[in-house]
Amino acid sequence: MSKKSKKSQAPSVASAAGLVRFFEETDLKIALKPHLIILLGAVFVAAVIILSKILPPGF
């Protein structure tokens, strides 16, 4: 066996000593398309402009 294959088969020092922590990765991400973000922003801006015209100042 070559030195490279022996090295890749040997456990690392941290795992051999029991120092590696186990954790589950959670990929809970909200996936929104960029078009939807732009549309929501435009609707929000339009709503603010419309409400500023309808409601009296200082409301």
C-alpha positions in Angstrom: 0.0 0.0 0.0 1.1 3.5 -0.7 1.4 6.2 2.0 -1.5 8.0 0.5 -4.0 5.1 0.9 -2.9 4.4 4.4 -3.4 8.0 5.4 -6.9 8.2 4.0 -8.0 5.0 5.8 -6.8 6.0 9.2 -9.3 7.8 11.4 -8.6 11.4 12.3 -7.2 12.3 15.7 -10.4 14.1 16.7 -12.7 11.3 15.8 -10.4 8.7 17.4 -10.5 10.6 20.6 -14.3 11.0 20.5 -14.2 14.7 20.2 -16.4 15.0 17.1 -19.9 16.2 17.9 -22.9 14.8 16.0 -25.6 17.1 14.9 -28.4 17.0 12.3 -28.4 19.6 9.7 -31.8 21.2 9.2 -32.4 22.9 6.0 -35.5 24.8 6.7 -35.3 27.6 4.2 -38.1 29.7 2.7 -37.6 29.4 -1.0 -39.1 32.4 -2.9 -38.6 33.2 -6.5 -37.0 36.6 -7.3 -40.0 37.6 -9.4 -42.3 37.2 -6.4 -40.0 39.4 -4.2 -40.1 42.2 -6.8 -43.9 41.9 -7.2 -44.4 42.0 -3.4 -42.2 45.1 -3.2 -44.1 46.8 -6.0 -47.5 46.0 -4.4 -46.3 47.3 -1.0 -45.1 50.6 -2.6 -48.3 51.0 -4.5 -50.3 50.4 -1.3 -48.3 53.0 0.6 -48.8 55.6 -2.2 -52.6 54.8 -2.4 -53.0 55.0 1.4 -51.1 58.3 1.6 -53.5 59.8 -0.9 -56.7 58.4 0.8 -55.9 59.0 4.4 -55.6 62.5 5.8 -52.1 63.7 6.9 -51.4 63.1 10.5 -53.6 60.0 10.8 
